Amino acid sequence: MKVLKFTLHGNHLTGPESFVLAVGVIVSFVVAYAAIKFLMRFIQYHDFKIFGWYRIALGLIIFGYFGLQQLIK
């Protein structure tokens, strides 16, 4: 919603606000790049077996929890 207001009403940022916005965009880009680089290197040397078992276990826990909630009602 704020993005829509920002684009419709124009850029009314002060100097310090523009600086903070620019720093936020740059930091977000650097962190995202580092995270993607780390994960790409990680999957080159590791497989997804642990992740698969984790997702199966989490799915069973969630289904069990909500199943019990339905039985209690």
mmJSON file of the N, C-alpha and C atoms, coordinates in Angstrom:
{"data_MODEL":{"atom_site":{
"group_PDB":["ATOM","ATOM","ATOM","ATOM","ATOM","ATOM","ATOM","ATOM","ATOM","ATOM","ATOM","ATOM","ATOM","ATOM","ATOM","ATOM","ATOM","ATOM","ATOM","ATOM","ATOM","ATOM","ATOM","ATOM","ATOM","ATOM","ATOM","ATOM","ATOM","ATOM","ATOM","ATOM","ATOM","ATOM","ATOM","ATOM","ATOM","ATOM","ATOM","ATOM","ATOM","ATOM","ATOM","ATOM","ATOM","ATOM","ATOM","ATOM","ATOM","ATOM","ATOM","ATOM","ATOM","ATOM","ATOM","ATOM","ATOM","ATOM","ATOM","ATOM","ATOM","ATOM","ATOM","ATOM","ATOM","ATOM","ATOM","ATOM","ATOM","ATOM","ATOM","ATOM","ATOM","ATOM","ATOM","ATOM","ATOM","ATOM","ATOM","ATOM","ATOM","ATOM","ATOM","ATOM","ATOM","ATOM","ATOM","ATOM","ATOM","ATOM","ATOM","ATOM","ATOM","ATOM","ATOM","ATOM","ATOM","ATOM","ATOM","ATOM","ATOM","ATOM","ATOM","ATOM","ATOM","ATOM","ATOM","ATOM","ATOM","ATOM","ATOM","ATOM","ATOM","ATOM","ATOM","ATOM","ATOM","ATOM","ATOM","ATOM","ATOM","ATOM","ATOM","ATOM","ATOM","ATOM","ATOM","ATOM","ATOM","ATOM","ATOM","ATOM","ATOM","ATOM","ATOM","ATOM","ATOM","ATOM","ATOM","ATOM","ATOM","ATOM","ATOM","ATOM","ATOM","ATOM","ATOM","ATOM","ATOM","ATOM","ATOM","ATOM","ATOM","ATOM","ATOM","ATOM","ATOM","ATOM","ATOM","ATOM","ATOM","ATOM","ATOM","ATOM","ATOM","ATOM","ATOM","ATOM","ATOM","ATOM","ATOM","ATOM","ATOM","ATOM","ATOM","ATOM","ATOM","ATOM","ATOM","ATOM","ATOM","ATOM","ATOM","ATOM","ATOM","ATOM","ATOM","ATOM","ATOM","ATOM","ATOM","ATOM","ATOM","ATOM","ATOM","ATOM","ATOM","ATOM","ATOM","ATOM","ATOM","ATOM","ATOM","ATOM","ATOM","ATOM","ATOM","ATOM","ATOM","ATOM","ATOM","ATOM","ATOM","ATOM","ATOM","ATOM","ATOM","ATOM","ATOM"],
"id":[1,2,3,4,5,6,7,8,9,10,11,12,13,14,15,16,17,18,19,20,21,22,23,24,25,26,27,28,29,30,31,32,33,34,35,36,37,38,39,40,41,42,43,44,45,46,47,48,49,50,51,52,53,54,55,56,57,58,59,60,61,62,63,64,65,66,67,68,69,70,71,72,73,74,75,76,77,78,79,80,81,82,83,84,85,86,87,88,89,90,91,92,93,94,95,96,97,98,99,100,101,102,103,104,105,106,107,108,109,110,111,112,113,114,115,116,117,118,119,120,121,122,123,124,125,126,127,128,129,130,131,132,133,134,135,136,137,138,139,140,141,142,143,144,145,146,147,148,149,150,151,152,153,154,155,156,157,158,159,160,161,162,163,164,165,166,167,168,169,170,171,172,173,174,175,176,177,178,179,180,181,182,183,184,185,186,187,188,189,190,191,192,193,194,195,196,197,198,199,200,201,202,203,204,205,206,207,208,209,210,211,212,213,214,215,216,217,218,219],
"type_symbol":["N","C","C","N","C","C","N","C","C","N","C","C","N","C","C","N","C","C","N","C","C","N","C","C","N","C","C","N","C","C","N","C","C","N","C","C","N","C","C","N","C","C","N","C","C","N","C","C","N","C","C","N","C","C","N","C","C","N","C","C","N","C","C","N","C","C","N","C","C","N","C","C","N","C","C","N","C","C","N","C","C","N","C","C","N","C","C","N","C","C","N","C","C","N","C","C","N","C","C","N","C","C","N","C","C","N","C","C","N","C","C","N","C","C","N","C","C","N","C","C","N","C","C","N","C","C","N","C","C","N","C","C","N","C","C","N","C","C","N","C","C","N","C","C","N","C","C","N","C","C","N","C","C","N","C","C","N","C","C","N","C","C","N","C","C","N","C","C","N","C","C","N","C","C","N","C","C","N","C","C","N","C","C","N","C","C","N","C","C","N","C","C","N","C","C","N","C","C","N","C","C","N","C","C","N","C","C","N","C","C","N","C","C","N","C","C","N","C","C"],
"label_atom_id":["N","CA","C","N","CA","C","N","CA","C","N","CA","C","N","CA","C","N","CA","C","N","CA","C","N","CA","C","N","CA","C","N","CA","C","N","CA","C","N","CA","C","N","CA","C","N","CA","C","N","CA","C","N","CA","C","N","CA","C","N","CA","C","N","CA","C","N","CA","C","N","CA","C","N","CA","C","N","CA","C","N","CA","C","N","CA","C","N","CA","C","N","CA","C","N","CA","C","N","CA","C","N","CA","C","N","CA","C","N","CA","C","N","CA","C","N","CA","C","N","CA","C","N","CA","C","N","CA","C","N","CA","C","N","CA","C","N","CA","C","N","CA","C","N","CA","C","N","CA","C","N","CA","C","N","CA","C","N","CA","C","N","CA","C","N","CA","C","N","CA","C","N","CA","C","N","CA","C","N","CA","C","N","CA","C","N","CA","C","N","CA","C","N","CA","C","N","CA","C","N","CA","C","N","CA","C","N","CA","C","N","CA","C","N","CA","C","N","CA","C","N","CA","C","N","CA","C","N","CA","C","N","CA","C","N","CA","C","N","CA","C","N","CA","C","N","CA","C","N","CA","C","N","CA","C"],
"label_alt_id":[null,null,null,null,null,null,null,null,null,null,null,null,null,null,null,null,null,null,null,null,null,null,null,null,null,null,null,null,null,null,null,null,null,null,null,null,null,null,null,null,null,null,null,null,null,null,null,null,null,null,null,null,null,null,null,null,null,null,null,null,null,null,null,null,null,null,null,null,null,null,null,null,null,null,null,null,null,null,null,null,null,null,null,null,null,null,null,null,null,null,null,null,null,null,null,null,null,null,null,null,null,null,null,null,null,null,null,null,null,null,null,null,null,null,null,null,null,null,null,null,null,null,null,null,null,null,null,null,null,null,null,null,null,null,null,null,null,null,null,null,null,null,null,null,null,null,null,null,null,null,null,null,null,null,null,null,null,null,null,null,null,null,null,null,null,null,null,null,null,null,null,null,null,null,null,null,null,null,null,null,null,null,null,null,null,null,null,null,null,null,null,null,null,null,null,null,null,null,null,null,null,null,null,null,null,null,null,null,null,null,null,null,null,null,null,null,null,null,null],
"label_comp_id":["MET","MET","MET","LYS","LYS","LYS","VAL","VAL","VAL","LEU","LEU","LEU","LYS","LYS","LYS","PHE","PHE","PHE","THR","THR","THR","LEU","LEU","LEU","HIS","HIS","HIS","GLY","GLY","GLY","ASN","ASN","ASN","HIS","HIS","HIS","LEU","LEU","LEU","THR","THR","THR","GLY","GLY","GLY","PRO","PRO","PRO","GLU","GLU","GLU","SER","SER","SER","PHE","PHE","PHE","VAL","VAL","VAL","LEU","LEU","LEU","ALA","ALA","ALA","VAL","VAL","VAL","GLY","GLY","GLY","VAL","VAL","VAL","ILE","ILE","ILE","VAL","VAL","VAL","SER","SER","SER","PHE","PHE","PHE","VAL","VAL","VAL","VAL","VAL","VAL","ALA","ALA","ALA","TYR","TYR","TYR","ALA","ALA","ALA","ALA","ALA","ALA","ILE","ILE","ILE","LYS","LYS","LYS","PHE","PHE","PHE","LEU","LEU","LEU","MET","MET","MET","ARG","ARG","ARG","PHE","PHE","PHE","ILE","ILE","ILE","GLN","GLN","GLN","TYR","TYR","TYR","HIS","HIS","HIS","ASP","ASP","ASP","PHE","PHE","PHE","LYS","LYS","LYS","ILE","ILE","ILE","PHE","PHE","PHE","GLY","GLY","GLY","TRP","TRP","TRP","TYR","TYR","TYR","ARG","ARG","ARG","ILE","ILE","ILE","ALA","ALA","ALA","LEU","LEU","LEU","GLY","GLY","GLY","LEU","LEU","LEU","ILE","ILE","ILE","ILE","ILE","ILE","PHE","PHE","PHE","GLY","GLY","GLY","TYR","TYR","TYR","PHE","PHE","PHE","GLY","GLY","GLY","LEU","LEU","LEU","GLN","GLN","GLN","GLN","GLN","GLN","LEU","LEU","LEU","ILE","ILE","ILE","LYS","LYS","LYS"],
"label_asym_id":["A","A","A","A","A","A","A","A","A","A","A","A","A","A","A","A","A","A","A","A","A","A","A","A","A","A","A","A","A","A","A","A","A","A","A","A","A","A","A","A","A","A","A","A","A","A","A","A","A","A","A","A","A","A","A","A","A","A","A","A","A","A","A","A","A","A","A","A","A","A","A","A","A","A","A","A","A","A","A","A","A","A","A","A","A","A","A","A","A","A","A","A","A","A","A","A","A","A","A","A","A","A","A","A","A","A","A","A","A","A","A","A","A","A","A","A","A","A","A","A","A","A","A","A","A","A","A","A","A","A","A","A","A","A","A","A","A","A","A","A","A","A","A","A","A","A","A","A","A","A","A","A","A","A","A","A","A","A","A","A","A","A","A","A","A","A","A","A","A","A","A","A","A","A","A","A","A","A","A","A","A","A","A","A","A","A","A","A","A","A","A","A","A","A","A","A","A","A","A","A","A","A","A","A","A","A","A","A","A","A","A","A","A","A","A","A","A","A","A"],
"label_entity_id":["1","1","1","1","1","1","1","1","1","1","1","1","1","1","1","1","1","1","1","1","1","1","1","1","1","1","1","1","1","1","1","1","1","1","1","1","1","1","1","1","1","1","1","1","1","1","1","1","1","1","1","1","1","1","1","1","1","1","1","1","1","1","1","1","1","1","1","1","1","1","1","1","1","1","1","1","1","1","1","1","1","1","1","1","1","1","1","1","1","1","1","1","1","1","1","1","1","1","1","1","1","1","1","1","1","1","1","1","1","1","1","1","1","1","1","1","1","1","1","1","1","1","1","1","1","1","1","1","1","1","1","1","1","1","1","1","1","1","1","1","1","1","1","1","1","1","1","1","1","1","1","1","1","1","1","1","1","1","1","1","1","1","1","1","1","1","1","1","1","1","1","1","1","1","1","1","1","1","1","1","1","1","1","1","1","1","1","1","1","1","1","1","1","1","1","1","1","1","1","1","1","1","1","1","1","1","1","1","1","1","1","1","1","1","1","1","1","1","1"],
"label_seq_id":[1,1,1,2,2,2,3,3,3,4,4,4,5,5,5,6,6,6,7,7,7,8,8,8,9,9,9,10,10,10,11,11,11,12,12,12,13,13,13,14,14,14,15,15,15,16,16,16,17,17,17,18,18,18,19,19,19,20,20,20,21,21,21,22,22,22,23,23,23,24,24,24,25,25,25,26,26,26,27,27,27,28,28,28,29,29,29,30,30,30,31,31,31,32,32,32,33,33,33,34,34,34,35,35,35,36,36,36,37,37,37,38,38,38,39,39,39,40,40,40,41,41,41,42,42,42,43,43,43,44,44,44,45,45,45,46,46,46,47,47,47,48,48,48,49,49,49,50,50,50,51,51,51,52,52,52,53,53,53,54,54,54,55,55,55,56,56,56,57,57,57,58,58,58,59,59,59,60,60,60,61,61,61,62,62,62,63,63,63,64,64,64,65,65,65,66,66,66,67,67,67,68,68,68,69,69,69,70,70,70,71,71,71,72,72,72,73,73,73],
"pdbx_PDB_ins_code":[null,null,null,null,null,null,null,null,null,null,null,null,null,null,null,null,null,null,null,null,null,null,null,null,null,null,null,null,null,null,null,null,null,null,null,null,null,null,null,null,null,null,null,null,null,null,null,null,null,null,null,null,null,null,null,null,null,null,null,null,null,null,null,null,null,null,null,null,null,null,null,null,null,null,null,null,null,null,null,null,null,null,null,null,null,null,null,null,null,null,null,null,null,null,null,null,null,null,null,null,null,null,null,null,null,null,null,null,null,null,null,null,null,null,null,null,null,null,null,null,null,null,null,null,null,null,null,null,null,null,null,null,null,null,null,null,null,null,null,null,null,null,null,null,null,null,null,null,null,null,null,null,null,null,null,null,null,null,null,null,null,null,null,null,null,null,null,null,null,null,null,null,null,null,null,null,null,null,null,null,null,null,null,null,null,null,null,null,null,null,null,null,null,null,null,null,null,null,null,null,null,null,null,null,null,null,null,null,null,null,null,null,null,null,null,null,null,null,null],
"Cartn_x":[0.826,0.0,0.868,1.916,2.778,3.548,3.896,4.594,3.679,2.408,1.448,1.309,1.171,1.084,2.349,3.493,4.773,4.873,4.441,4.535,3.48,2.318,1.258,1.52,2.08,2.252,3.663,4.524,5.865,6.836,8.076,9.161,9.221,8.772,8.801,9.703,10.806,11.729,12.719,13.082,14.125,15.475,16.53,17.877,18.231,18.054,18.377,17.512,16.241,15.378,15.829,16.245,16.762,18.033,18.884,20.131,19.831,18.906,18.54,17.941,17.108,16.525,17.616,18.556,19.645,20.508,20.824,21.617,20.857,19.572,18.758,18.737,18.619,18.609,19.962,21.048,22.385,22.662,22.33,22.55,21.707,20.473,19.613,20.203,20.718,21.328,22.547,23.422,24.647,24.31,23.363,22.982,22.331,21.463,20.83,21.865,22.819,23.872,24.71,25.086,25.887,25.107,23.818,23.002,22.877,22.65,22.523,23.85,24.937,26.262,26.556,26.24,26.447,25.607,24.33,23.439,23.811,24.254,24.683,25.919,26.853,28.04,27.667,26.713,26.279,25.67,24.807,24.14,25.069,26.221,27.191,27.814,27.937,28.63,27.72,26.468,25.529,24.283,23.586,22.332,21.158,19.975,18.77,18.067,18.755,18.114,17.632,18.482,18.098,16.929,16.986,15.893,14.588,14.667,13.473,12.858,13.701,13.192,12.632,13.276,12.779,11.389,11.198,9.904,8.818,9.169,8.201,7.794,8.788,8.498,7.67,8.026,7.266,5.835,5.67,4.325,3.48,4.082,3.343,2.957,3.864,3.567,2.423,2.463,1.403,0.067,0.077,-1.163,-1.688,-0.8,-1.212,-1.811,-1.183,-1.675,-3.075,-3.224,-4.529,-5.567,-5.133,-6.055,-6.601,-5.719,-6.168,-7.086,-6.8,-7.673,-9.081,-9.193,-10.496,-11.217,-10.47,-11.09,-11.582,-10.884,-11.261,-12.545,-12.745,-13.937,-15.163],
"Cartn_y":[-1.193,0.0,1.253,1.274,2.446,2.629,1.516,1.625,2.282,1.912,2.508,4.0,4.395,5.816,6.552,5.908,6.525,6.781,5.796,5.97,6.937,6.966,7.858,9.314,9.56,10.927,11.458,10.679,11.16,10.982,11.34,11.194,12.438,12.291,13.395,13.051,12.393,12.022,13.15,13.326,14.283,13.645,14.411,13.91,12.731,12.857,11.723,10.488,10.684,9.543,8.83,9.596,8.995,8.214,8.752,8.06,6.743,6.774,5.556,4.529,4.964,4.06,3.446,4.251,3.752,2.748,3.046,2.119,0.81,0.881,-0.323,-1.182,-0.553,-1.299,-1.964,-1.242,-1.793,-2.942,-2.758,-3.82,-5.046,-4.845,-5.974,-6.731,-6.008,-6.647,-7.469,-6.901,-7.597,-8.854,-8.754,-9.911,-10.989,-10.602,-11.578,-12.258,-11.501,-12.073,-13.068,-12.692,-13.589,-14.857,-14.732,-15.891,-16.834,-16.288,-17.129,-17.81,-17.062,-17.641,-18.782,-18.576,-19.614,-20.845,-20.638,-21.772,-22.523,-21.818,-22.498,-23.355,-22.842,-23.623,-24.798,-24.581,-25.641,-26.808,-26.52,-27.619,-28.337,-27.748,-28.457,-29.626,-29.495,-30.505,-31.325,-30.964,-31.67,-32.052,-33.072,-33.447,-32.967,-33.319,-32.825,-33.892,-34.958,-36.024,-35.519,-34.814,-34.313,-33.345,-32.471,-31.526,-32.259,-33.31,-34.091,-34.733,-35.381,-35.996,-34.956,-33.803,-32.715,-32.277,-32.106,-31.669,-32.717,-33.989,-35.059,-35.058,-34.963,-34.956,-33.733,-32.577,-31.364,-31.467,-32.024,-32.211,-33.131,-34.222,-35.143,-34.472,-33.686,-32.969,-31.986,-31.248,-30.26,-30.95,-32.017,-32.756,-33.344,-33.872,-34.42,-33.357,-32.205,-31.12,-30.674,-30.391,-29.921,-31.033,-32.261,-33.383,-33.508,-33.351,-33.382,-32.214,-31.053,-29.889,-30.18,-30.854,-31.17,-32.227,-33.161,-34.179,-33.596,-32.603,-31.977,-31.163,-30.534,-29.678,-30.479],
"Cartn_z":[0.0,0.0,0.0,0.818,0.878,-0.42,-1.068,-2.348,-3.369,-3.366,-4.29,-4.013,-2.757,-2.413,-2.83,-2.616,-2.957,-4.455,-5.26,-6.709,-7.24,-6.625,-7.11,-6.764,-5.6,-5.126,-5.33,-5.907,-6.221,-5.078,-5.366,-4.401,-3.517,-2.299,-1.354,-0.175,-0.446,0.614,0.853,2.102,2.427,2.142,2.248,2.014,2.904,4.225,5.099,4.832,4.486,4.184,2.917,1.919,0.688,0.968,1.829,2.186,2.898,3.845,4.57,3.615,2.7,1.706,0.83,0.377,-0.462,0.295,1.542,2.354,2.543,2.787,2.954,1.7,0.543,-0.718,-0.944,-0.696,-0.907,0.054,1.324,2.312,1.975,1.565,1.174,-0.004,-0.986,-2.141,-1.74,-0.912,-0.5,0.3,1.22,2.035,1.16,0.24,-0.647,-1.53,-2.059,-2.896,-2.097,-0.872,-0.031,0.317,0.609,0.952,-0.239,-1.419,-2.614,-2.931,-2.809,-3.067,-2.093,-0.806,0.195,-0.104,-0.411,-0.658,-1.934,-2.968,-4.197,-3.932,-3.135,-2.785,-1.891,-0.987,-0.08,-0.839,-1.823,-2.522,-3.492,-3.803,-4.632,-3.883,-2.571,-1.766,-0.875,-0.771,0.101,-0.694,-0.204,-0.844,0.012,-0.419,0.242,1.084,1.436,2.214,3.567,4.29,5.616,5.493,4.489,4.275,3.978,3.167,2.841,4.075,4.894,6.124,7.09,7.151,8.015,7.558,6.244,5.732,5.965,5.807,6.063,7.528,8.426,9.863,10.243,9.718,10.027,9.505,8.302,7.754,8.611,9.097,9.967,11.281,11.826,13.079,12.867,11.765,11.501,11.248,10.426,10.206,11.509,12.34,13.632,14.53,14.59,15.441,15.008,13.712,13.248,13.246,13.073,13.185,14.595,15.585,16.969,17.291,16.712,16.931,16.412,15.287,14.728,15.567,16.127,16.99,18.299,18.805,20.079,19.927,18.777,18.576,18.483],
"occupancy":[1.0,1.0,1.0,1.0,1.0,1.0,1.0,1.0,1.0,1.0,1.0,1.0,1.0,1.0,1.0,1.0,1.0,1.0,1.0,1.0,1.0,1.0,1.0,1.0,1.0,1.0,1.0,1.0,1.0,1.0,1.0,1.0,1.0,1.0,1.0,1.0,1.0,1.0,1.0,1.0,1.0,1.0,1.0,1.0,1.0,1.0,1.0,1.0,1.0,1.0,1.0,1.0,1.0,1.0,1.0,1.0,1.0,1.0,1.0,1.0,1.0,1.0,1.0,1.0,1.0,1.0,1.0,1.0,1.0,1.0,1.0,1.0,1.0,1.0,1.0,1.0,1.0,1.0,1.0,1.0,1.0,1.0,1.0,1.0,1.0,1.0,1.0,1.0,1.0,1.0,1.0,1.0,1.0,1.0,1.0,1.0,1.0,1.0,1.0,1.0,1.0,1.0,1.0,1.0,1.0,1.0,1.0,1.0,1.0,1.0,1.0,1.0,1.0,1.0,1.0,1.0,1.0,1.0,1.0,1.0,1.0,1.0,1.0,1.0,1.0,1.0,1.0,1.0,1.0,1.0,1.0,1.0,1.0,1.0,1.0,1.0,1.0,1.0,1.0,1.0,1.0,1.0,1.0,1.0,1.0,1.0,1.0,1.0,1.0,1.0,1.0,1.0,1.0,1.0,1.0,1.0,1.0,1.0,1.0,1.0,1.0,1.0,1.0,1.0,1.0,1.0,1.0,1.0,1.0,1.0,1.0,1.0,1.0,1.0,1.0,1.0,1.0,1.0,1.0,1.0,1.0,1.0,1.0,1.0,1.0,1.0,1.0,1.0,1.0,1.0,1.0,1.0,1.0,1.0,1.0,1.0,1.0,1.0,1.0,1.0,1.0,1.0,1.0,1.0,1.0,1.0,1.0,1.0,1.0,1.0,1.0,1.0,1.0,1.0,1.0,1.0,1.0,1.0,1.0],
"B_iso_or_equiv":[0.0,0.0,0.0,0.0,0.0,0.0,0.0,0.0,0.0,0.0,0.0,0.0,0.0,0.0,0.0,0.0,0.0,0.0,0.0,0.0,0.0,0.0,0.0,0.0,0.0,0.0,0.0,0.0,0.0,0.0,0.0,0.0,0.0,0.0,0.0,0.0,0.0,0.0,0.0,0.0,0.0,0.0,0.0,0.0,0.0,0.0,0.0,0.0,0.0,0.0,0.0,0.0,0.0,0.0,0.0,0.0,0.0,0.0,0.0,0.0,0.0,0.0,0.0,0.0,0.0,0.0,0.0,0.0,0.0,0.0,0.0,0.0,0.0,0.0,0.0,0.0,0.0,0.0,0.0,0.0,0.0,0.0,0.0,0.0,0.0,0.0,0.0,0.0,0.0,0.0,0.0,0.0,0.0,0.0,0.0,0.0,0.0,0.0,0.0,0.0,0.0,0.0,0.0,0.0,0.0,0.0,0.0,0.0,0.0,0.0,0.0,0.0,0.0,0.0,0.0,0.0,0.0,0.0,0.0,0.0,0.0,0.0,0.0,0.0,0.0,0.0,0.0,0.0,0.0,0.0,0.0,0.0,0.0,0.0,0.0,0.0,0.0,0.0,0.0,0.0,0.0,0.0,0.0,0.0,0.0,0.0,0.0,0.0,0.0,0.0,0.0,0.0,0.0,0.0,0.0,0.0,0.0,0.0,0.0,0.0,0.0,0.0,0.0,0.0,0.0,0.0,0.0,0.0,0.0,0.0,0.0,0.0,0.0,0.0,0.0,0.0,0.0,0.0,0.0,0.0,0.0,0.0,0.0,0.0,0.0,0.0,0.0,0.0,0.0,0.0,0.0,0.0,0.0,0.0,0.0,0.0,0.0,0.0,0.0,0.0,0.0,0.0,0.0,0.0,0.0,0.0,0.0,0.0,0.0,0.0,0.0,0.0,0.0,0.0,0.0,0.0,0.0,0.0,0.0],
"pdbx_formal_charge":[null,null,null,null,null,null,null,null,null,null,null,null,null,null,null,null,null,null,null,null,null,null,null,null,null,null,null,null,null,null,null,null,null,null,null,null,null,null,null,null,null,null,null,null,null,null,null,null,null,null,null,null,null,null,null,null,null,null,null,null,null,null,null,null,null,null,null,null,null,null,null,null,null,null,null,null,null,null,null,null,null,null,null,null,null,null,null,null,null,null,null,null,null,null,null,null,null,null,null,null,null,null,null,null,null,null,null,null,null,null,null,null,null,null,null,null,null,null,null,null,null,null,null,null,null,null,null,null,null,null,null,null,null,null,null,null,null,null,null,null,null,null,null,null,null,null,null,null,null,null,null,null,null,null,null,null,null,null,null,null,null,null,null,null,null,null,null,null,null,null,null,null,null,null,null,null,null,null,null,null,null,null,null,null,null,null,null,null,null,null,null,null,null,null,null,null,null,null,null,null,null,null,null,null,null,null,null,null,null,null,null,null,null,null,null,null,null,null,null],
"auth_seq_id":[1,1,1,2,2,2,3,3,3,4,4,4,5,5,5,6,6,6,7,7,7,8,8,8,9,9,9,10,10,10,11,11,11,12,12,12,13,13,13,14,14,14,15,15,15,16,16,16,17,17,17,18,18,18,19,19,19,20,20,20,21,21,21,22,22,22,23,23,23,24,24,24,25,25,25,26,26,26,27,27,27,28,28,28,29,29,29,30,30,30,31,31,31,32,32,32,33,33,33,34,34,34,35,35,35,36,36,36,37,37,37,38,38,38,39,39,39,40,40,40,41,41,41,42,42,42,43,43,43,44,44,44,45,45,45,46,46,46,47,47,47,48,48,48,49,49,49,50,50,50,51,51,51,52,52,52,53,53,53,54,54,54,55,55,55,56,56,56,57,57,57,58,58,58,59,59,59,60,60,60,61,61,61,62,62,62,63,63,63,64,64,64,65,65,65,66,66,66,67,67,67,68,68,68,69,69,69,70,70,70,71,71,71,72,72,72,73,73,73],
"auth_comp_id":["MET","MET","MET","LYS","LYS","LYS","VAL","VAL","VAL","LEU","LEU","LEU","LYS","LYS","LYS","PHE","PHE","PHE","THR","THR","THR","LEU","LEU","LEU","HIS","HIS","HIS","GLY","GLY","GLY","ASN","ASN","ASN","HIS","HIS","HIS","LEU","LEU","LEU","THR","THR","THR","GLY","GLY","GLY","PRO","PRO","PRO","GLU","GLU","GLU","SER","SER","SER","PHE","PHE","PHE","VAL","VAL","VAL","LEU","LEU","LEU","ALA","ALA","ALA","VAL","VAL","VAL","GLY","GLY","GLY","VAL","VAL","VAL","ILE","ILE","ILE","VAL","VAL","VAL","SER","SER","SER","PHE","PHE","PHE","VAL","VAL","VAL","VAL","VAL","VAL","ALA","ALA","ALA","TYR","TYR","TYR","ALA","ALA","ALA","ALA","ALA","ALA","ILE","ILE","ILE","LYS","LYS","LYS","PHE","PHE","PHE","LEU","LEU","LEU","MET","MET","MET","ARG","ARG","ARG","PHE","PHE","PHE","ILE","ILE","ILE","GLN","GLN","GLN","TYR","TYR","TYR","HIS","HIS","HIS","ASP","ASP","ASP","PHE","PHE","PHE","LYS","LYS","LYS","ILE","ILE","ILE","PHE","PHE","PHE","GLY","GLY","GLY","TRP","TRP","TRP","TYR","TYR","TYR","ARG","ARG","ARG","ILE","ILE","ILE","ALA","ALA","ALA","LEU","LEU","LEU","GLY","GLY","GLY","LEU","LEU","LEU","ILE","ILE","ILE","ILE","ILE","ILE","PHE","PHE","PHE","GLY","GLY","GLY","TYR","TYR","TYR","PHE","PHE","PHE","GLY","GLY","GLY","LEU","LEU","LEU","GLN","GLN","GLN","GLN","GLN","GLN","LEU","LEU","LEU","ILE","ILE","ILE","LYS","LYS","LYS"],
"auth_asym_id":["A","A","A","A","A","A","A","A","A","A","A","A","A","A","A","A","A","A","A","A","A","A","A","A","A","A","A","A","A","A","A","A","A","A","A","A","A","A","A","A","A","A","A","A","A","A","A","A","A","A","A","A","A","A","A","A","A","A","A","A","A","A","A","A","A","A","A","A","A","A","A","A","A","A","A","A","A","A","A","A","A","A","A","A","A","A","A","A","A","A","A","A","A","A","A","A","A","A","A","A","A","A","A","A","A","A","A","A","A","A","A","A","A","A","A","A","A","A","A","A","A","A","A","A","A","A","A","A","A","A","A","A","A","A","A","A","A","A","A","A","A","A","A","A","A","A","A","A","A","A","A","A","A","A","A","A","A","A","A","A","A","A","A","A","A","A","A","A","A","A","A","A","A","A","A","A","A","A","A","A","A","A","A","A","A","A","A","A","A","A","A","A","A","A","A","A","A","A","A","A","A","A","A","A","A","A","A","A","A","A","A","A","A","A","A","A","A","A","A"],
"auth_atom_id":["N","CA","C","N","CA","C","N","CA","C","N","CA","C","N","CA","C","N","CA","C","N","CA","C","N","CA","C","N","CA","C","N","CA","C","N","CA","C","N","CA","C","N","CA","C","N","CA","C","N","CA","C","N","CA","C","N","CA","C","N","CA","C","N","CA","C","N","CA","C","N","CA","C","N","CA","C","N","CA","C","N","CA","C","N","CA","C","N","CA","C","N","CA","C","N","CA","C","N","CA","C","N","CA","C","N","CA","C","N","CA","C","N","CA","C","N","CA","C","N","CA","C","N","CA","C","N","CA","C","N","CA","C","N","CA","C","N","CA","C","N","CA","C","N","CA","C","N","CA","C","N","CA","C","N","CA","C","N","CA","C","N","CA","C","N","CA","C","N","CA","C","N","CA","C","N","CA","C","N","CA","C","N","CA","C","N","CA","C","N","CA","C","N","CA","C","N","CA","C","N","CA","C","N","CA","C","N","CA","C","N","CA","C","N","CA","C","N","CA","C","N","CA","C","N","CA","C","N","CA","C","N","CA","C","N","CA","C","N","CA","C","N","CA","C","N","CA","C","N","CA","C","N","CA","C"],
"pdbx_PDB_model_num":[1,1,1,1,1,1,1,1,1,1,1,1,1,1,1,1,1,1,1,1,1,1,1,1,1,1,1,1,1,1,1,1,1,1,1,1,1,1,1,1,1,1,1,1,1,1,1,1,1,1,1,1,1,1,1,1,1,1,1,1,1,1,1,1,1,1,1,1,1,1,1,1,1,1,1,1,1,1,1,1,1,1,1,1,1,1,1,1,1,1,1,1,1,1,1,1,1,1,1,1,1,1,1,1,1,1,1,1,1,1,1,1,1,1,1,1,1,1,1,1,1,1,1,1,1,1,1,1,1,1,1,1,1,1,1,1,1,1,1,1,1,1,1,1,1,1,1,1,1,1,1,1,1,1,1,1,1,1,1,1,1,1,1,1,1,1,1,1,1,1,1,1,1,1,1,1,1,1,1,1,1,1,1,1,1,1,1,1,1,1,1,1,1,1,1,1,1,1,1,1,1,1,1,1,1,1,1,1,1,1,1,1,1,1,1,1,1,1,1]
}}}
